[in-house]
């Protein structure tokens, strides 16, 4: 989307839209990334994993997980799992190594529940924007 189109959608000038976008980028609120379908680029084993952990160590465990390049999402959760992670592994062999070796070495992880993604029907980052001005 061009800054001109962004300005039209936001109802402001292009200069204002560019300035606001630059501020959002600098503050880390907005990231510009390319989204790909992992199956289309050779990754065979995307998986969502629920983790039961020692909750007193949640920040420590999340920080350790964040170091791994195959993990693309980590979130604290309510319900049956304490943390939810999304992993994209190149193969089932790589996924097995991740589950049986890497996760097994992290102190405080008690249990895992992995759900292998076999087909992606929707993958969207178009969430819209909440009215931040309160109007």
TORFIZA-996402 format. One record per atom (N, C-alpha, C, O): x, y, z; residue number from 1; atom name. Coordinates in nm, 2 decimals, always signed. Example, Ala and Ser with C-alpha at 12.3 -4.5 7.8 and 13.67 -1.06 7.14 Angstrom:
REM residues 2
   east  north     up num atomo
  +1.32  -0.57  +0.78   1     N
  +1.23  -0.45  +0.78   1    CA
  +1.32  -0.33  +0.78   1     C
  +1.42  -0.33  +0.85   1     O
  +1.28  -0.22  +0.71   2     N
  +1.37  -0.11  +0.71   2    CA
  +1.29  +0.00  +0.79   2     C
  +1.34  +0.11  +0.80   2     O
REM end
This chain:
REM residues 135
   east  north     up num atomo
  +0.09  -0.12  +0.00   1     N
  +0.00  +0.00  +0.00   1    CA
  +0.09  +0.12  +0.00   1     C
  +0.18  +0.13  +0.08   1     O
  +0.06  +0.22  -0.09   2     N
  +0.14  +0.34  -0.09   2    CA
  +0.10  +0.43  +0.02   2     C
  -0.01  +0.42  +0.08   2     O
  +0.19  +0.53  +0.05   3     N
  +0.15  +0.63  +0.15   3    CA
  +0.04  +0.71  +0.11   3     C
  -0.04  +0.76  +0.19   3     O
  +0.02  +0.73  -0.02   4     N
  -0.10  +0.80  -0.07   4    CA
  -0.22  +0.73  -0.04   4     C
  -0.32  +0.79  +0.00   4     O
  -0.23  +0.60  -0.07   5     N
  -0.35  +0.52  -0.04   5    CA
  -0.37  +0.51  +0.12   5     C
  -0.48  +0.52  +0.16   5     O
  -0.26  +0.50  +0.19   6     N
  -0.27  +0.51  +0.34   6    CA
  -0.33  +0.64  +0.39   6     C
  -0.42  +0.64  +0.47   6     O
  -0.29  +0.75  +0.33   7     N
  -0.34  +0.88  +0.36   7    CA
  -0.49  +0.89  +0.33   7     C
  -0.57  +0.94  +0.41   7     O
  -0.53  +0.84  +0.22   8     N
  -0.67  +0.84  +0.18   8    CA
  -0.76  +0.76  +0.28   8     C
  -0.86  +0.80  +0.32   8     O
  -0.71  +0.64  +0.31   9     N
  -0.78  +0.55  +0.41   9    CA
  -0.79  +0.61  +0.55   9     C
  -0.89  +0.60  +0.62   9     O
  -0.68  +0.69  +0.59  10     N
  -0.68  +0.75  +0.72  10    CA
  -0.74  +0.89  +0.72  10     C
  -0.77  +0.94  +0.83  10     O
  -0.77  +0.94  +0.61  11     N
  -0.83  +1.07  +0.60  11    CA
  -0.74  +1.19  +0.64  11     C
  -0.78  +1.28  +0.71  11     O
  -0.61  +1.17  +0.60  12     N
  -0.52  +1.28  +0.63  12    CA
  -0.43  +1.30  +0.51  12     C
  -0.44  +1.23  +0.41  12     O
  -0.34  +1.40  +0.52  13     N
  -0.25  +1.43  +0.41  13    CA
  -0.14  +1.32  +0.39  13     C
  -0.12  +1.24  +0.49  13     O
  -0.08  +1.31  +0.28  14     N
  +0.02  +1.21  +0.26  14    CA
  +0.14  +1.24  +0.35  14     C
  +0.21  +1.14  +0.39  14     O
  +0.18  +1.36  +0.37  15     N
  +0.29  +1.40  +0.46  15    CA
  +0.26  +1.35  +0.60  15     C
  +0.35  +1.29  +0.67  15     O
  +0.14  +1.37  +0.65  16     N
  +0.10  +1.32  +0.78  16    CA
  +0.10  +1.17  +0.79  16     C
  +0.15  +1.12  +0.89  16     O
  +0.05  +1.11  +0.69  17     N
  +0.05  +0.96  +0.68  17    CA
  +0.19  +0.91  +0.69  17     C
  +0.22  +0.81  +0.76  17     O
  +0.28  +0.97  +0.61  18     N
  +0.42  +0.92  +0.61  18    CA
  +0.49  +0.95  +0.75  18     C
  +0.56  +0.86  +0.79  18     O
  +0.46  +1.06  +0.81  19     N
  +0.52  +1.09  +0.94  19    CA
  +0.47  +0.99  +1.05  19     C
  +0.54  +0.94  +1.13  19     O
  +0.34  +0.97  +1.04  20     N
  +0.28  +0.87  +1.14  20    CA
  +0.33  +0.73  +1.12  20     C
  +0.36  +0.66  +1.22  20     O
  +0.34  +0.69  +1.00  21     N
  +0.40  +0.56  +0.97  21    CA
  +0.54  +0.55  +1.01  21     C
  +0.58  +0.44  +1.07  21     O
  +0.62  +0.65  +0.99  22     N
  +0.76  +0.65  +1.03  22    CA
  +0.77  +0.63  +1.19  22     C
  +0.85  +0.56  +1.24  22     O
  +0.68  +0.70  +1.26  23     N
  +0.68  +0.70  +1.40  23    CA
  +0.64  +0.56  +1.45  23     C
  +0.70  +0.50  +1.55  23     O
  +0.54  +0.50  +1.39  24     N
  +0.49  +0.36  +1.42  24    CA
  +0.60  +0.26  +1.40  24     C
  +0.62  +0.17  +1.47  24     O
  +0.67  +0.28  +1.29  25     N
  +0.78  +0.19  +1.26  25    CA
  +0.90  +0.20  +1.36  25     C
  +0.95  +0.10  +1.41  25     O
  +0.93  +0.32  +1.39  26     N
  +1.04  +0.35  +1.49  26    CA
  +1.00  +0.30  +1.63  26     C
  +1.09  +0.25  +1.70  26     O
  +0.87  +0.31  +1.67  27     N
  +0.83  +0.26  +1.80  27    CA
  +0.81  +0.11  +1.80  27     C
  +0.78  +0.06  +1.91  27     O
  +0.82  +0.04  +1.69  28     N
  +0.80  -0.10  +1.69  28    CA
  +0.65  -0.14  +1.69  28     C
  +0.62  -0.26  +1.71  28     O
  +0.56  -0.05  +1.67  29     N
  +0.42  -0.08  +1.67  29    CA
  +0.38  -0.15  +1.53  29     C
  +0.30  -0.24  +1.53  29     O
  +0.45  -0.11  +1.43  30     N
  +0.43  -0.16  +1.29  30    CA
  +0.56  -0.22  +1.24  30     C
  +0.66  -0.16  +1.26  30     O
  +0.54  -0.34  +1.18  31     N
  +0.66  -0.40  +1.11  31    CA
  +0.61  -0.43  +0.97  31     C
  +0.50  -0.47  +0.94  31     O
  +0.70  -0.40  +0.87  32     N
  +0.67  -0.44  +0.73  32    CA
  +0.74  -0.57  +0.70  32     C
  +0.87  -0.57  +0.70  32     O
  +0.67  -0.67  +0.67  33     N
  +0.73  -0.80  +0.65  33    CA
  +0.66  -0.87  +0.53  33     C
  +0.55  -0.83  +0.49  33     O
  +0.72  -0.97  +0.47  34     N
  +0.66  -1.05  +0.37  34    CA
  +0.61  -1.17  +0.43  34     C
  +0.68  -1.24  +0.51  34     O
  +0.49  -1.21  +0.40  35     N
  +0.42  -1.33  +0.45  35    CA
  +0.42  -1.43  +0.34  35     C
  +0.39  -1.41  +0.23  35     O
  +0.47  -1.55  +0.38  36     N
  +0.47  -1.66  +0.28  36    CA
  +0.40  -1.78  +0.33  36     C
  +0.39  -1.80  +0.45  36     O
  +0.36  -1.87  +0.24  37     N
  +0.30  -1.99  +0.27  37    CA
  +0.41  -2.09  +0.29  37     C
  +0.49  -2.12  +0.19  37     O
  +0.44  -2.15  +0.41  38     N
  +0.55  -2.23  +0.43  38    CA
  +0.56  -2.35  +0.33  38     C
  +0.67  -2.40  +0.29  38     O
  +0.44  -2.40  +0.29  39     N
  +0.44  -2.52  +0.20  39    CA
  +0.49  -2.48  +0.06  39     C
  +0.55  -2.56  +0.00  39     O
  +0.47  -2.36  +0.02  40     N
  +0.51  -2.31  -0.11  40    CA
  +0.66  -2.29  -0.12  40     C
  +0.72  -2.28  -0.23  40     O
  +0.73  -2.28  -0.01  41     N
  +0.88  -2.26  -0.01  41    CA
  +0.96  -2.37  +0.05  41     C
  +1.07  -2.36  +0.09  41     O
  +0.89  -2.49  +0.06  42     N
  +0.96  -2.61  +0.09  42    CA
  +0.96  -2.66  +0.23  42     C
  +1.02  -2.75  +0.27  42     O
  +0.89  -2.59  +0.32  43     N
  +0.87  -2.63  +0.46  43    CA
  +0.75  -2.72  +0.47  43     C
  +0.64  -2.69  +0.43  43     O
  +0.78  -2.85  +0.52  44     N
  +0.67  -2.95  +0.52  44    CA
  +0.60  -2.96  +0.65  44     C
  +0.50  -3.03  +0.66  44     O
  +0.66  -2.90  +0.76  45     N
  +0.60  -2.93  +0.89  45    CA
  +0.58  -2.80  +0.98  45     C
  +0.64  -2.79  +1.08  45     O
  +0.48  -2.72  +0.94  46     N
  +0.44  -2.61  +1.03  46    CA
  +0.36  -2.67  +1.14  46     C
  +0.28  -2.76  +1.12  46     O
  +0.38  -2.63  +1.26  47     N
  +0.31  -2.69  +1.38  47    CA
  +0.28  -2.58  +1.48  47     C
  +0.35  -2.49  +1.51  47     O
  +0.16  -2.60  +1.55  48     N
  +0.12  -2.52  +1.66  48    CA
  +0.15  -2.61  +1.78  48     C
  +0.10  -2.72  +1.79  48     O
  +0.22  -2.56  +1.88  49     N
  +0.25  -2.64  +2.00  49    CA
  +0.20  -2.57  +2.13  49     C
  +0.24  -2.45  +2.15  49     O
  +0.12  -2.64  +2.21  50     N
  +0.08  -2.59  +2.34  50    CA
  +0.18  -2.64  +2.44  50     C
  +0.21  -2.76  +2.44  50     O
  +0.23  -2.56  +2.53  51     N
  +0.32  -2.60  +2.63  51    CA
  +0.26  -2.58  +2.77  51     C
  +0.21  -2.47  +2.80  51     O
  +0.28  -2.68  +2.85  52     N
  +0.25  -2.67  +3.00  52    CA
  +0.38  -2.65  +3.06  52     C
  +0.48  -2.72  +3.04  52     O
  +0.39  -2.54  +3.14  53     N
  +0.52  -2.50  +3.20  53    CA
  +0.51  -2.47  +3.34  53     C
  +0.40  -2.46  +3.40  53     O
  +0.62  -2.45  +3.41  54     N
  +0.63  -2.39  +3.54  54    CA
  +0.60  -2.24  +3.52  54     C
  +0.69  -2.17  +3.48  54     O
  +0.48  -2.20  +3.56  55     N
  +0.44  -2.06  +3.54  55    CA
  +0.53  -1.96  +3.61  55     C
  +0.54  -1.84  +3.56  55     O
  +0.60  -2.00  +3.71  56     N
  +0.69  -1.90  +3.78  56    CA
  +0.81  -1.87  +3.69  56     C
  +0.88  -1.77  +3.72  56     O
  +0.83  -1.94  +3.58  57     N
  +0.94  -1.93  +3.49  57    CA
  +0.90  -1.88  +3.35  57     C
  +0.98  -1.90  +3.26  57     O
  +0.78  -1.84  +3.34  58     N
  +0.72  -1.81  +3.21  58    CA
  +0.81  -1.71  +3.12  58     C
  +0.83  -1.74  +3.00  58     O
  +0.85  -1.61  +3.18  59     N
  +0.94  -1.51  +3.11  59    CA
  +1.07  -1.57  +3.07  59     C
  +1.11  -1.55  +2.95  59     O
  +1.13  -1.64  +3.16  60     N
  +1.26  -1.71  +3.13  60    CA
  +1.24  -1.81  +3.01  60     C
  +1.33  -1.82  +2.92  60     O
  +1.14  -1.89  +3.02  61     N
  +1.11  -1.99  +2.92  61    CA
  +1.08  -1.93  +2.78  61     C
  +1.13  -1.97  +2.68  61     O
  +1.00  -1.83  +2.78  62     N
  +0.96  -1.75  +2.66  62    CA
  +1.09  -1.69  +2.60  62     C
  +1.10  -1.69  +2.48  62     O
  +1.17  -1.63  +2.68  63     N
  +1.30  -1.57  +2.63  63    CA
  +1.39  -1.68  +2.56  63     C
  +1.45  -1.65  +2.46  63     O
  +1.40  -1.79  +2.62  64     N
  +1.48  -1.90  +2.57  64    CA
  +1.42  -1.95  +2.44  64     C
  +1.49  -1.97  +2.34  64     O
  +1.29  -1.97  +2.43  65     N
  +1.22  -2.01  +2.31  65    CA
  +1.24  -1.90  +2.20  65     C
  +1.26  -1.94  +2.08  65     O
  +1.24  -1.78  +2.23  66     N
  +1.25  -1.67  +2.13  66    CA
  +1.39  -1.67  +2.06  66     C
  +1.40  -1.62  +1.95  66     O
  +1.49  -1.74  +2.12  67     N
  +1.62  -1.75  +2.06  67    CA
  +1.62  -1.85  +1.94  67     C
  +1.71  -1.84  +1.85  67     O
  +1.52  -1.94  +1.93  68     N
  +1.52  -2.04  +1.83  68    CA
  +1.47  -1.99  +1.69  68     C
  +1.36  -1.93  +1.69  68     O
  +1.55  -2.00  +1.59  69     N
  +1.50  -1.94  +1.46  69    CA
  +1.38  -2.00  +1.39  69     C
  +1.32  -1.94  +1.31  69     O
  +1.34  -2.13  +1.43  70     N
  +1.23  -2.19  +1.37  70    CA
  +1.10  -2.15  +1.44  70     C
  +0.99  -2.18  +1.38  70     O
  +1.11  -2.08  +1.55  71     N
  +0.98  -2.04  +1.62  71    CA
  +0.95  -1.90  +1.57  71     C
  +1.03  -1.81  +1.58  71     O
  +0.83  -1.89  +1.52  72     N
  +0.79  -1.76  +1.46  72    CA
  +0.68  -1.69  +1.54  72     C
  +0.64  -1.57  +1.51  72     O
  +0.63  -1.76  +1.65  73     N
  +0.53  -1.69  +1.73  73    CA
  +0.54  -1.76  +1.87  73     C
  +0.55  -1.88  +1.88  73     O
  +0.53  -1.67  +1.97  74     N
  +0.52  -1.72  +2.11  74    CA
  +0.42  -1.63  +2.18  74     C
  +0.43  -1.51  +2.18  74     O
  +0.32  -1.70  +2.25  75     N
  +0.22  -1.62  +2.32  75    CA
  +0.18  -1.69  +2.45  75     C
  +0.17  -1.81  +2.45  75     O
  +0.17  -1.61  +2.56  76     N
  +0.11  -1.66  +2.68  76    CA
  -0.04  -1.68  +2.66  76     C
  -0.10  -1.61  +2.59  76     O
  -0.09  -1.79  +2.72  77     N
  -0.23  -1.83  +2.69  77    CA
  -0.30  -1.87  +2.82  77     C
  -0.25  -1.90  +2.92  77     O
  -0.44  -1.86  +2.80  78     N
  -0.52  -1.92  +2.91  78    CA
  -0.57  -2.05  +2.86  78     C
  -0.55  -2.09  +2.75  78     O
  -0.63  -2.12  +2.95  79     N
  -0.69  -2.25  +2.91  79    CA
  -0.59  -2.37  +2.94  79     C
  -0.53  -2.37  +3.04  79     O
  -0.59  -2.47  +2.85  80     N
  -0.51  -2.59  +2.88  80    CA
  -0.36  -2.57  +2.87  80     C
  -0.28  -2.65  +2.92  80     O
  -0.32  -2.46  +2.80  81     N
  -0.17  -2.44  +2.78  81    CA
  -0.13  -2.31  +2.83  81     C
  -0.21  -2.21  +2.84  81     O
  -0.01  -2.30  +2.88  82     N
  +0.05  -2.18  +2.94  82    CA
  +0.11  -2.09  +2.83  82     C
  +0.10  -1.97  +2.83  82     O
  +0.18  -2.16  +2.73  83     N
  +0.24  -2.09  +2.62  83    CA
  +0.19  -2.16  +2.49  83     C
  +0.18  -2.28  +2.49  83     O
  +0.17  -2.08  +2.39  84     N
  +0.15  -2.14  +2.25  84    CA
  +0.26  -2.09  +2.16  84     C
  +0.29  -1.97  +2.16  84     O
  +0.32  -2.18  +2.09  85     N
  +0.42  -2.14  +2.00  85    CA
  +0.39  -2.20  +1.86  85     C
  +0.32  -2.30  +1.84  85     O
  +0.43  -2.12  +1.76  86     N
  +0.42  -2.17  +1.62  86    CA
  +0.56  -2.19  +1.57  86     C
  +0.65  -2.11  +1.58  86     O
  +0.58  -2.31  +1.51  87     N
  +0.71  -2.35  +1.46  87    CA
  +0.70  -2.39  +1.32  87     C
  +0.60  -2.46  +1.28  87     O
  +0.80  -2.35  +1.24  88     N
  +0.80  -2.40  +1.10  88    CA
  +0.93  -2.48  +1.08  88     C
  +1.04  -2.43  +1.08  88     O
  +0.91  -2.61  +1.06  89     N
  +1.02  -2.71  +1.05  89    CA
  +1.02  -2.75  +0.90  89     C
  +0.92  -2.76  +0.83  89     O
  +1.14  -2.77  +0.85  90     N
  +1.16  -2.81  +0.71  90    CA
  +1.11  -2.95  +0.68  90     C
  +1.06  -2.98  +0.57  90     O
  +1.11  -3.04  +0.78  91     N
  +1.07  -3.17  +0.76  91    CA
  +1.02  -3.23  +0.90  91     C
  +1.04  -3.17  +1.00  91     O
  +0.95  -3.35  +0.89  92     N
  +0.91  -3.41  +1.01  92    CA
  +1.03  -3.45  +1.10  92     C
  +1.03  -3.46  +1.22  92     O
  +1.14  -3.49  +1.03  93     N
  +1.27  -3.52  +1.10  93    CA
  +1.31  -3.40  +1.18  93     C
  +1.35  -3.41  +1.30  93     O
  +1.31  -3.28  +1.12  94     N
  +1.35  -3.16  +1.19  94    CA
  +1.26  -3.13  +1.31  94     C
  +1.30  -3.08  +1.41  94     O
  +1.13  -3.15  +1.28  95     N
  +1.03  -3.13  +1.39  95    CA
  +1.05  -3.23  +1.50  95     C
  +1.04  -3.18  +1.62  95     O
  +1.08  -3.35  +1.47  96     N
  +1.11  -3.45  +1.58  96    CA
  +1.23  -3.40  +1.66  96     C
  +1.23  -3.41  +1.79  96     O
  +1.33  -3.35  +1.60  97     N
  +1.45  -3.30  +1.67  97    CA
  +1.42  -3.19  +1.76  97     C
  +1.46  -3.17  +1.87  97     O
  +1.33  -3.10  +1.71  98     N
  +1.29  -2.98  +1.78  98    CA
  +1.21  -3.03  +1.91  98     C
  +1.24  -2.98  +2.02  98     O
  +1.12  -3.12  +1.89  99     N
  +1.03  -3.16  +2.00  99    CA
  +1.11  -3.25  +2.10  99     C
  +1.10  -3.22  +2.23  99     O
  +1.19  -3.34  +2.05 100     N
  +1.25  -3.44  +2.14 100    CA
  +1.39  -3.39  +2.20 100     C
  +1.43  -3.44  +2.31 100     O
  +1.45  -3.30  +2.13 101     N
  +1.58  -3.26  +2.17 101    CA
  +1.58  -3.12  +2.23 101     C
  +1.61  -3.09  +2.35 101     O
  +1.54  -3.02  +2.15 102     N
  +1.54  -2.88  +2.19 102    CA
  +1.45  -2.85  +2.31 102     C
  +1.49  -2.80  +2.41 102     O
  +1.32  -2.88  +2.29 103     N
  +1.22  -2.86  +2.40 103    CA
  +1.25  -2.94  +2.52 103     C
  +1.23  -2.89  +2.64 103     O
  +1.30  -3.06  +2.51 104     N
  +1.33  -3.14  +2.62 104    CA
  +1.44  -3.09  +2.71 104     C
  +1.45  -3.12  +2.83 104     O
  +1.53  -3.00  +2.65 105     N
  +1.64  -2.95  +2.73 105    CA
  +1.60  -2.82  +2.81 105     C
  +1.68  -2.78  +2.89 105     O
  +1.49  -2.76  +2.78 106     N
  +1.45  -2.64  +2.85 106    CA
  +1.38  -2.67  +2.98 106     C
  +1.28  -2.73  +2.99 106     O
  +1.45  -2.63  +3.09 107     N
  +1.40  -2.65  +3.23 107    CA
  +1.27  -2.58  +3.24 107     C
  +1.25  -2.46  +3.20 107     O
  +1.17  -2.65  +3.30 108     N
  +1.04  -2.58  +3.33 108    CA
  +0.93  -2.62  +3.23 108     C
  +0.81  -2.59  +3.26 108     O
  +0.96  -2.68  +3.12 109     N
  +0.86  -2.73  +3.03 109    CA
  +0.82  -2.87  +3.08 109     C
  +0.90  -2.96  +3.08 109     O
  +0.69  -2.88  +3.11 110     N
  +0.64  -3.01  +3.17 110    CA
  +0.58  -3.10  +3.06 110     C
  +0.59  -3.22  +3.07 110     O
  +0.51  -3.04  +2.96 111     N
  +0.43  -3.12  +2.87 111    CA
  +0.42  -3.04  +2.74 111     C
  +0.41  -2.91  +2.74 111     O
  +0.40  -3.10  +2.63 112     N
  +0.38  -3.04  +2.50 112    CA
  +0.26  -3.11  +2.43 112     C
  +0.24  -3.23  +2.44 112     O
  +0.19  -3.03  +2.35 113     N
  +0.08  -3.08  +2.27 113    CA
  +0.10  -3.02  +2.13 113     C
  +0.07  -2.90  +2.11 113     O
  +0.14  -3.10  +2.03 114     N
  +0.17  -3.05  +1.90 114    CA
  +0.06  -3.08  +1.80 114     C
  +0.01  -3.19  +1.80 114     O
  +0.02  -2.98  +1.72 115     N
  -0.08  -3.00  +1.62 115    CA
  -0.01  -2.96  +1.49 115     C
  +0.02  -2.85  +1.46 115     O
  +0.01  -3.06  +1.40 116     N
  +0.07  -3.04  +1.27 116    CA
  -0.03  -2.98  +1.18 116     C
  -0.14  -3.02  +1.17 116     O
  +0.02  -2.87  +1.11 117     N
  -0.07  -2.80  +1.02 117    CA
  -0.06  -2.88  +0.88 117     C
  +0.06  -2.89  +0.83 117     O
  -0.17  -2.93  +0.83 118     N
  -0.16  -3.00  +0.70 118    CA
  -0.20  -2.92  +0.58 118     C
  -0.17  -2.96  +0.47 118     O
  -0.28  -2.81  +0.61 119     N
  -0.32  -2.73  +0.50 119    CA
  -0.35  -2.59  +0.56 119     C
  -0.41  -2.58  +0.67 119     O
  -0.32  -2.48  +0.49 120     N
  -0.35  -2.35  +0.54 120    CA
  -0.47  -2.29  +0.45 120     C
  -0.46  -2.28  +0.33 120     O
  -0.58  -2.26  +0.52 121     N
  -0.69  -2.21  +0.45 121    CA
  -0.69  -2.05  +0.46 121     C
  -0.74  -1.99  +0.36 121     O
  -0.64  -2.00  +0.56 122     N
  -0.64  -1.85  +0.57 122    CA
  -0.52  -1.81  +0.65 122     C
  -0.49  -1.87  +0.76 122     O
  -0.45  -1.71  +0.60 123     N
  -0.33  -1.66  +0.68 123    CA
  -0.34  -1.51  +0.65 123     C
  -0.31  -1.46  +0.54 123     O
  -0.38  -1.43  +0.75 124     N
  -0.40  -1.29  +0.72 124    CA
  -0.35  -1.20  +0.84 124     C
  -0.35  -1.24  +0.95 124     O
  -0.30  -1.09  +0.80 125     N
  -0.25  -0.99  +0.90 125    CA
  -0.33  -0.86  +0.89 125     C
  -0.28  -0.76  +0.94 125     O
  -0.44  -0.86  +0.82 126     N
  -0.52  -0.74  +0.80 126    CA
  -0.62  -0.73  +0.91 126     C
  -0.74  -0.77  +0.89 126     O
  -0.58  -0.68  +1.02 127     N
  -0.66  -0.68  +1.14 127    CA
  -0.74  -0.55  +1.15 127     C
  -0.83  -0.54  +1.23 127     O
  -0.71  -0.45  +1.07 128     N
  -0.78  -0.32  +1.08 128    CA
  -0.71  -0.24  +1.20 128     C
  -0.62  -0.30  +1.26 128     O
  -0.75  -0.12  +1.22 129     N
  -0.69  -0.04  +1.32 129    CA
  -0.80  +0.01  +1.41 129     C
  -0.90  +0.07  +1.37 129     O
  -0.78  -0.01  +1.54 130     N
  -0.87  +0.04  +1.64 130    CA
  -0.86  +0.19  +1.65 130     C
  -0.75  +0.25  +1.63 130     O
  -0.96  +0.26  +1.67 131     N
  -0.96  +0.41  +1.68 131    CA
  -0.88  +0.45  +1.80 131     C
  -0.92  +0.44  +1.91 131     O
  -0.75  +0.49  +1.78 132     N
  -0.66  +0.52  +1.89 132    CA
  -0.69  +0.66  +1.95 132     C
  -0.63  +0.69  +2.05 132     O
  -0.76  +0.74  +1.88 133     N
  -0.79  +0.88  +1.93 133    CA
  -0.91  +0.88  +2.02 133     C
  -0.94  +0.99  +2.08 133     O
  -0.98  +0.77  +2.04 134     N
  -1.09  +0.76  +2.13 134    CA
  -1.22  +0.81  +2.07 134     C
  -1.32  +0.82  +2.14 134     O
  -1.22  +0.85  +1.95 135     N
  -1.34  +0.90  +1.88 135    CA
  -1.42  +0.80  +1.81 135     C
  -1.53  +0.84  +1.75 135     O
REM end
